[in-house]
Amino acid sequence: MPADQTLQIRVGDAAVSAVYARPDTAFATLVVAHGAGAGMEHPFLRGFTNAMNDDGVATLRFNFPYREAGRRFPDRPPAAMATWREVMAVAAELSDGEPLWACGKSFGGRMASMAVAEGMPAAGLVYLGYPLHPPGKPEKLRDEHLYGLTVPMLFLQGAKDPFATRELLEGVVEKIGPAAELDWLPDAGHSFEVAGAKRSAEETGASLAGKVTAFLRAHGS
């Protein structure tokens, strides 16, 4: 496993923490953002990125400014997207020219997709539980910006995720077209937890790496 490199990335007048890890022969770089309720050091993300490193993918995971400042509520989209752009620029500098992908858990993935919709370069997008709508409010869809995206997109979604009604998400992915792929994980919730399964958050995150690696390899350039 490659050694972690801790970074500070400037975003406006402040800085956010990030952790970069690069295997000897990386075929892609995956930039990974956390969800609304936990930062980049959550065991789920550590397990996921460590497993991606083992599969030959360099990773750069980072905090959004609100998390860095110890605030509870997520940044507004303009600030979150600005952070994405700065972090992706740093990832490009650290890379060796391999494809550079954007990935996020829930809120982090949604902000990545909005940044790409506004012109942020990325080889593709990986969503670890896309928050299509608030729980119990399927009428409040967060989908409009997705239909203009043409990069490859992988939606990994728990079948019991209250943030994405199955029929609605399947309709969104169908409307996006062939660029998008949807993979349901049976019995899994929003954080891919499975009731009754004795598995740590780190193990749960690591279990997703194989699907993501296969998608990156299939759509690499």
SEGU-478468 format. One record per residue (C-alpha): residue number from 1; chain; x, y, z. Coordinates in nm, 4 decimals. Layout:
! residues N
<martor resi="NUM" chain="A" east="X" north="Y" up="Z"/>
...
! end
This chain:
! residues 221
<martor resi="1" chain="A" east="0.0000" north="0.0000" up="0.0000"/>
<martor resi="2" chain="A" east="0.1434" north="0.3434" up="-0.0935"/>
<martor resi="3" chain="A" east="0.2208" north="0.5916" up="0.1817"/>
<martor resi="4" chain="A" east="-0.0300" north="0.8721" up="0.2391"/>
<martor resi="5" chain="A" east="0.0849" north="1.2252" up="0.1621"/>
<martor resi="6" chain="A" east="-0.0931" north="1.4989" up="0.3579"/>
<martor resi="7" chain="A" east="-0.1588" north="1.8208" up="0.1679"/>
<martor resi="8" chain="A" east="-0.3076" north="2.1646" up="0.2236"/>
<martor resi="9" chain="A" east="-0.4949" north="2.2991" up="-0.0796"/>
<martor resi="10" chain="A" east="-0.5763" north="2.6671" up="-0.1113"/>
<martor resi="11" chain="A" east="-0.9401" north="2.7522" up="-0.1727"/>
<martor resi="12" chain="A" east="-0.9909" north="3.1264" up="-0.1813"/>
<martor resi="13" chain="A" east="-0.8549" north="3.2807" up="0.1360"/>
<martor resi="14" chain="A" east="-0.8441" north="2.9523" up="0.3269"/>
<martor resi="15" chain="A" east="-0.7112" north="2.5996" up="0.2822"/>
<martor resi="16" chain="A" east="-0.8520" north="2.2496" up="0.3086"/>
<martor resi="17" chain="A" east="-0.6782" north="1.9291" up="0.4090"/>
<martor resi="18" chain="A" east="-0.6265" north="1.6471" up="0.1631"/>
<martor resi="19" chain="A" east="-0.4593" north="1.3052" up="0.1533"/>
<martor resi="20" chain="A" east="-0.2902" north="1.1771" up="-0.1622"/>
<martor resi="21" chain="A" east="-0.1773" north="0.8211" up="-0.2220"/>
<martor resi="22" chain="A" east="-0.0248" north="0.6881" up="-0.5417"/>
<martor resi="23" chain="A" east="0.0659" north="0.3269" up="-0.6248"/>
<martor resi="24" chain="A" east="0.3783" north="0.2691" up="-0.8344"/>
<martor resi="25" chain="A" east="0.1892" north="0.2069" up="-1.1580"/>
<martor resi="26" chain="A" east="-0.1325" north="0.4070" up="-1.1396"/>
<martor resi="27" chain="A" east="-0.3604" north="0.3753" up="-1.4420"/>
<martor resi="28" chain="A" east="-0.6006" north="0.6468" up="-1.3159"/>
<martor resi="29" chain="A" east="-0.6427" north="0.9087" up="-1.0445"/>
<martor resi="30" chain="A" east="-0.9667" north="0.9248" up="-0.8474"/>
<martor resi="31" chain="A" east="-1.0446" north="1.2411" up="-0.6499"/>
<martor resi="32" chain="A" east="-1.2839" north="1.1564" up="-0.3665"/>
<martor resi="33" chain="A" east="-1.5122" north="1.3902" up="-0.1704"/>
<martor resi="34" chain="A" east="-1.6909" north="1.3085" up="0.1537"/>
<martor resi="35" chain="A" east="-2.0628" north="1.3245" up="0.2275"/>
<martor resi="36" chain="A" east="-2.2467" north="1.5912" up="0.4238"/>
<martor resi="37" chain="A" east="-2.2151" north="1.4301" up="0.7657"/>
<martor resi="38" chain="A" east="-1.8530" north="1.3117" up="0.7814"/>
<martor resi="39" chain="A" east="-1.5098" north="1.4255" up="0.6676"/>
<martor resi="40" chain="A" east="-1.2381" north="1.2687" up="0.4582"/>
<martor resi="41" chain="A" east="-1.1034" north="1.0614" up="0.7485"/>
<martor resi="42" chain="A" east="-1.4216" north="0.8615" up="0.7933"/>
<martor resi="43" chain="A" east="-1.3374" north="0.4875" up="0.7919"/>
<martor resi="44" chain="A" east="-1.5684" north="0.4318" up="0.4937"/>
<martor resi="45" chain="A" east="-1.3592" north="0.6643" up="0.2749"/>
<martor resi="46" chain="A" east="-1.0297" north="0.5367" up="0.4110"/>
<martor resi="47" chain="A" east="-1.1308" north="0.1795" up="0.3368"/>
<martor resi="48" chain="A" east="-1.2506" north="0.2738" up="-0.0095"/>
<martor resi="49" chain="A" east="-0.9410" north="0.4727" up="-0.1092"/>
<martor resi="50" chain="A" east="-0.7000" north="0.2149" up="0.0351"/>
<martor resi="51" chain="A" east="-0.8686" north="-0.0560" up="-0.1704"/>
<martor resi="52" chain="A" east="-0.8571" north="0.1640" up="-0.4810"/>
<martor resi="53" chain="A" east="-0.4822" north="0.2116" up="-0.4253"/>
<martor resi="54" chain="A" east="-0.4431" north="-0.1670" up="-0.4070"/>
<martor resi="55" chain="A" east="-0.6212" north="-0.1866" up="-0.7442"/>
<martor resi="56" chain="A" east="-0.3755" north="0.0518" up="-0.9101"/>
<martor resi="57" chain="A" east="-0.5631" north="0.3808" up="-0.8736"/>
<martor resi="58" chain="A" east="-0.4105" north="0.6944" up="-0.7233"/>
<martor resi="59" chain="A" east="-0.6489" north="0.8749" up="-0.4874"/>
<martor resi="60" chain="A" east="-0.6835" north="1.2260" up="-0.3511"/>
<martor resi="61" chain="A" east="-0.9484" north="1.2658" up="-0.0836"/>
<martor resi="62" chain="A" east="-1.0221" north="1.6045" up="0.0695"/>
<martor resi="63" chain="A" east="-1.2346" north="1.8061" up="0.3103"/>
<martor resi="64" chain="A" east="-1.4801" north="2.0745" up="0.2105"/>
<martor resi="65" chain="A" east="-1.4254" north="2.4124" up="0.3837"/>
<martor resi="66" chain="A" east="-1.7155" north="2.3709" up="0.6266"/>
<martor resi="67" chain="A" east="-1.5720" north="2.0453" up="0.7542"/>
<martor resi="68" chain="A" east="-1.2244" north="2.1938" up="0.7780"/>
<martor resi="69" chain="A" east="-1.3641" north="2.4777" up="0.9901"/>
<martor resi="70" chain="A" east="-1.5576" north="2.2412" up="1.2158"/>
<martor resi="71" chain="A" east="-1.8956" north="2.3624" up="1.0993"/>
<martor resi="72" chain="A" east="-2.1931" north="2.1283" up="1.0887"/>
<martor resi="73" chain="A" east="-2.3812" north="2.2408" up="0.7809"/>
<martor resi="74" chain="A" east="-2.2432" north="2.1838" up="0.4307"/>
<martor resi="75" chain="A" east="-2.1129" north="2.4639" up="0.2131"/>
<martor resi="76" chain="A" east="-2.3436" north="2.6172" up="-0.0432"/>
<martor resi="77" chain="A" east="-2.2939" north="2.4802" up="-0.3963"/>
<martor resi="78" chain="A" east="-2.0794" north="2.7715" up="-0.5275"/>
<martor resi="79" chain="A" east="-1.8246" north="2.7227" up="-0.2463"/>
<martor resi="80" chain="A" east="-1.8317" north="2.3431" up="-0.2764"/>
<martor resi="81" chain="A" east="-1.7839" north="2.3578" up="-0.6536"/>
<martor resi="82" chain="A" east="-1.4977" north="2.6066" up="-0.6168"/>
<martor resi="83" chain="A" east="-1.3318" north="2.3587" up="-0.3809"/>
<martor resi="84" chain="A" east="-1.3778" north="2.0798" up="-0.6330"/>
<martor resi="85" chain="A" east="-1.2124" north="2.2860" up="-0.9056"/>
<martor resi="86" chain="A" east="-0.9091" north="2.3691" up="-0.6916"/>
<martor resi="87" chain="A" east="-0.8640" north="2.0101" up="-0.5755"/>
<martor resi="88" chain="A" east="-0.8951" north="1.8716" up="-0.9285"/>
<martor resi="89" chain="A" east="-0.6306" north="2.1185" up="-1.0465"/>
<martor resi="90" chain="A" east="-0.3917" north="1.9942" up="-0.7766"/>
<martor resi="91" chain="A" east="-0.4683" north="1.6322" up="-0.8676"/>
<martor resi="92" chain="A" east="-0.3818" north="1.7074" up="-1.2298"/>
<martor resi="93" chain="A" east="-0.0454" north="1.8488" up="-1.1214"/>
<martor resi="94" chain="A" east="0.0279" north="1.5388" up="-0.9139"/>
<martor resi="95" chain="A" east="-0.0709" north="1.2945" up="-1.1860"/>
<martor resi="96" chain="A" east="0.1429" north="1.1486" up="-1.4606"/>
<martor resi="97" chain="A" east="-0.1109" north="1.2233" up="-1.7311"/>
<martor resi="98" chain="A" east="-0.3451" north="0.9343" up="-1.6544"/>
<martor resi="99" chain="A" east="-0.7253" north="0.9867" up="-1.6635"/>
<martor resi="100" chain="A" east="-0.8516" north="1.2024" up="-1.3762"/>
<martor resi="101" chain="A" east="-1.1903" north="1.1040" up="-1.2314"/>
<martor resi="102" chain="A" east="-1.4202" north="1.2757" up="-0.9804"/>
<martor resi="103" chain="A" east="-1.5957" north="1.0687" up="-0.7140"/>
<martor resi="104" chain="A" east="-1.8024" north="1.1506" up="-0.4103"/>
<martor resi="105" chain="A" east="-2.0113" north="1.0084" up="-0.1314"/>
<martor resi="106" chain="A" east="-2.3634" north="1.1554" up="-0.1513"/>
<martor resi="107" chain="A" east="-2.3245" north="1.5372" up="-0.1212"/>
<martor resi="108" chain="A" east="-1.9657" north="1.5177" up="-0.2459"/>
<martor resi="109" chain="A" east="-2.0663" north="1.3357" up="-0.5628"/>
<martor resi="110" chain="A" east="-2.3539" north="1.5702" up="-0.6329"/>
<martor resi="111" chain="A" east="-2.1236" north="1.8722" up="-0.5994"/>
<martor resi="112" chain="A" east="-1.8737" north="1.7050" up="-0.8337"/>
<martor resi="113" chain="A" east="-2.1425" north="1.6545" up="-1.0963"/>
<martor resi="114" chain="A" east="-2.2512" north="2.0179" up="-1.0683"/>
<martor resi="115" chain="A" east="-1.8909" north="2.1329" up="-1.1097"/>
<martor resi="116" chain="A" east="-1.8475" north="1.9155" up="-1.4189"/>
<martor resi="117" chain="A" east="-2.1764" north="2.0499" up="-1.5561"/>
<martor resi="118" chain="A" east="-2.0238" north="2.3973" up="-1.5240"/>
<martor resi="119" chain="A" east="-1.7080" north="2.3012" up="-1.7098"/>
<martor resi="120" chain="A" east="-1.4717" north="2.1312" up="-1.4622"/>
<martor resi="121" chain="A" east="-1.2633" north="1.8790" up="-1.6592"/>
<martor resi="122" chain="A" east="-1.2992" north="1.5139" up="-1.5548"/>
<martor resi="123" chain="A" east="-1.2646" north="1.1815" up="-1.7334"/>
<martor resi="124" chain="A" east="-1.5874" north="1.0748" up="-1.5641"/>
<martor resi="125" chain="A" east="-1.7892" north="1.0674" up="-1.2434"/>
<martor resi="126" chain="A" east="-1.8480" north="0.8036" up="-0.9768"/>
<martor resi="127" chain="A" east="-2.1355" north="0.8462" up="-0.7310"/>
<martor resi="128" chain="A" east="-2.1240" north="0.6552" up="-0.4035"/>
<martor resi="129" chain="A" east="-2.4909" north="0.6932" up="-0.3191"/>
<martor resi="130" chain="A" east="-2.6332" north="0.9800" up="-0.5243"/>
<martor resi="131" chain="A" east="-2.8763" north="1.1947" up="-0.3156"/>
<martor resi="132" chain="A" east="-3.1487" north="1.2238" up="-0.5783"/>
<martor resi="133" chain="A" east="-3.4007" north="1.3689" up="-0.3330"/>
<martor resi="134" chain="A" east="-3.4382" north="1.4259" up="0.0426"/>
<martor resi="135" chain="A" east="-3.5787" north="1.1244" up="0.2305"/>
<martor resi="136" chain="A" east="-3.9553" north="1.1136" up="0.2005"/>
<martor resi="137" chain="A" east="-3.9608" north="1.3988" up="-0.0551"/>
<martor resi="138" chain="A" east="-3.9331" north="1.2353" up="-0.3982"/>
<martor resi="139" chain="A" east="-4.0874" north="1.5422" up="-0.5604"/>
<martor resi="140" chain="A" east="-3.7742" north="1.7466" up="-0.4818"/>
<martor resi="141" chain="A" east="-3.5427" north="1.5963" up="-0.7415"/>
<martor resi="142" chain="A" east="-3.1789" north="1.7050" up="-0.7772"/>
<martor resi="143" chain="A" east="-3.1379" north="1.5945" up="-1.1362"/>
<martor resi="144" chain="A" east="-3.1628" north="1.8830" up="-1.3831"/>
<martor resi="145" chain="A" east="-2.7898" north="1.9361" up="-1.4270"/>
<martor resi="146" chain="A" east="-2.7247" north="1.5653" up="-1.4914"/>
<martor resi="147" chain="A" east="-2.8845" north="1.5584" up="-1.8355"/>
<martor resi="148" chain="A" east="-2.6218" north="1.7788" up="-1.9956"/>
<martor resi="149" chain="A" east="-2.3331" north="1.5555" up="-1.8864"/>
<martor resi="150" chain="A" east="-2.1687" north="1.3337" up="-2.1483"/>
<martor resi="151" chain="A" east="-1.8777" north="1.1861" up="-1.9487"/>
<martor resi="152" chain="A" east="-1.9024" north="0.8249" up="-1.8238"/>
<martor resi="153" chain="A" east="-2.0928" north="0.8041" up="-1.4959"/>
<martor resi="154" chain="A" east="-2.1264" north="0.5192" up="-1.2484"/>
<martor resi="155" chain="A" east="-2.4105" north="0.5314" up="-0.9953"/>
<martor resi="156" chain="A" east="-2.3450" north="0.2882" up="-0.7081"/>
<martor resi="157" chain="A" east="-2.6616" north="0.2865" up="-0.5027"/>
<martor resi="158" chain="A" east="-2.7992" north="0.0947" up="-0.2082"/>
<martor resi="159" chain="A" east="-3.1346" north="-0.0637" up="-0.2917"/>
<martor resi="160" chain="A" east="-3.2715" north="0.0622" up="0.0436"/>
<martor resi="161" chain="A" east="-3.1301" north="0.4146" up="0.0164"/>
<martor resi="162" chain="A" east="-3.4019" north="0.6638" up="0.1250"/>
<martor resi="163" chain="A" east="-3.2295" north="0.9368" up="-0.0787"/>
<martor resi="164" chain="A" east="-3.3099" north="0.7651" up="-0.4103"/>
<martor resi="165" chain="A" east="-3.6406" north="0.6006" up="-0.4889"/>
<martor resi="166" chain="A" east="-3.5598" north="0.3108" up="-0.7190"/>
<martor resi="167" chain="A" east="-3.8032" north="0.3937" up="-0.9979"/>
<martor resi="168" chain="A" east="-3.7031" north="0.7593" up="-0.9987"/>
<martor resi="169" chain="A" east="-3.3289" north="0.6942" up="-1.0156"/>
<martor resi="170" chain="A" east="-3.3714" north="0.4346" up="-1.2870"/>
<martor resi="171" chain="A" east="-3.5715" north="0.6905" up="-1.4851"/>
<martor resi="172" chain="A" east="-3.3003" north="0.9532" up="-1.4406"/>
<martor resi="173" chain="A" east="-3.0259" north="0.7162" up="-1.5544"/>
<martor resi="174" chain="A" east="-3.2315" north="0.6088" up="-1.8548"/>
<martor resi="175" chain="A" east="-3.2881" north="0.9732" up="-1.9475"/>
<martor resi="176" chain="A" east="-2.9153" north="1.0513" up="-1.9188"/>
<martor resi="177" chain="A" east="-2.8502" north="0.7799" up="-2.1733"/>
<martor resi="178" chain="A" east="-2.5624" north="0.5419" up="-2.2470"/>
<martor resi="179" chain="A" east="-2.3053" north="0.7539" up="-2.0610"/>
<martor resi="180" chain="A" east="-2.4571" north="0.6457" up="-1.7286"/>
<martor resi="181" chain="A" east="-2.4482" north="0.3062" up="-1.5579"/>
<martor resi="182" chain="A" east="-2.6493" north="0.2155" up="-1.2484"/>
<martor resi="183" chain="A" east="-2.5471" north="-0.0639" up="-1.0116"/>
<martor resi="184" chain="A" east="-2.7847" north="-0.1486" up="-0.7259"/>
<martor resi="185" chain="A" east="-2.6443" north="-0.3097" up="-0.4120"/>
<martor resi="186" chain="A" east="-2.9102" north="-0.5365" up="-0.2605"/>
<martor resi="187" chain="A" east="-3.0304" north="-0.4598" up="0.0956"/>
<martor resi="188" chain="A" east="-2.7840" north="-0.1685" up="0.1318"/>
<martor resi="189" chain="A" east="-2.8718" north="0.1720" up="0.2757"/>
<martor resi="190" chain="A" east="-2.7393" north="0.5192" up="0.1991"/>
<martor resi="191" chain="A" east="-2.3948" north="0.4396" up="0.3418"/>
<martor resi="192" chain="A" east="-2.4086" north="0.0883" up="0.1936"/>
<martor resi="193" chain="A" east="-2.4724" north="-0.0592" up="0.5370"/>
<martor resi="194" chain="A" east="-2.6686" north="-0.3844" up="0.5392"/>
<martor resi="195" chain="A" east="-2.8869" north="-0.4656" up="0.8376"/>
<martor resi="196" chain="A" east="-2.7523" north="-0.7662" up="1.0261"/>
<martor resi="197" chain="A" east="-2.4203" north="-0.7704" up="0.8418"/>
<martor resi="198" chain="A" east="-2.1244" north="-0.7607" up="1.0799"/>
<martor resi="199" chain="A" east="-1.9004" north="-0.5443" up="0.8679"/>
<martor resi="200" chain="A" east="-1.7125" north="-0.2276" up="0.9627"/>
<martor resi="201" chain="A" east="-1.7490" north="0.0983" up="0.7718"/>
<martor resi="202" chain="A" east="-1.3929" north="0.0518" up="0.6457"/>
<martor resi="203" chain="A" east="-1.4753" north="-0.2924" up="0.5095"/>
<martor resi="204" chain="A" east="-1.7944" north="-0.1580" up="0.3543"/>
<martor resi="205" chain="A" east="-1.6034" north="0.1154" up="0.1722"/>
<martor resi="206" chain="A" east="-1.3395" north="-0.1295" up="0.0541"/>
<martor resi="207" chain="A" east="-1.6084" north="-0.3595" up="-0.0851"/>
<martor resi="208" chain="A" east="-1.7037" north="-0.0979" up="-0.3459"/>
<martor resi="209" chain="A" east="-1.3571" north="-0.0629" up="-0.4944"/>
<martor resi="210" chain="A" east="-1.3788" north="-0.3591" up="-0.7301"/>
<martor resi="211" chain="A" east="-1.6861" north="-0.2215" up="-0.9090"/>
<martor resi="212" chain="A" east="-1.5297" north="0.1232" up="-0.9400"/>
<martor resi="213" chain="A" east="-1.1976" north="-0.0119" up="-1.0654"/>
<martor resi="214" chain="A" east="-1.3733" north="-0.2186" up="-1.3315"/>
<martor resi="215" chain="A" east="-1.5668" north="0.0871" up="-1.4479"/>
<martor resi="216" chain="A" east="-1.2528" north="0.3035" up="-1.4651"/>
<martor resi="217" chain="A" east="-1.0693" north="0.0387" up="-1.6653"/>
<martor resi="218" chain="A" east="-1.3611" north="-0.0074" up="-1.9020"/>
<martor resi="219" chain="A" east="-1.3848" north="0.3661" up="-1.9708"/>
<martor resi="220" chain="A" east="-1.0178" north="0.4640" up="-1.9464"/>
<martor resi="221" chain="A" east="-0.8591" north="0.6604" up="-2.2267"/>
! end
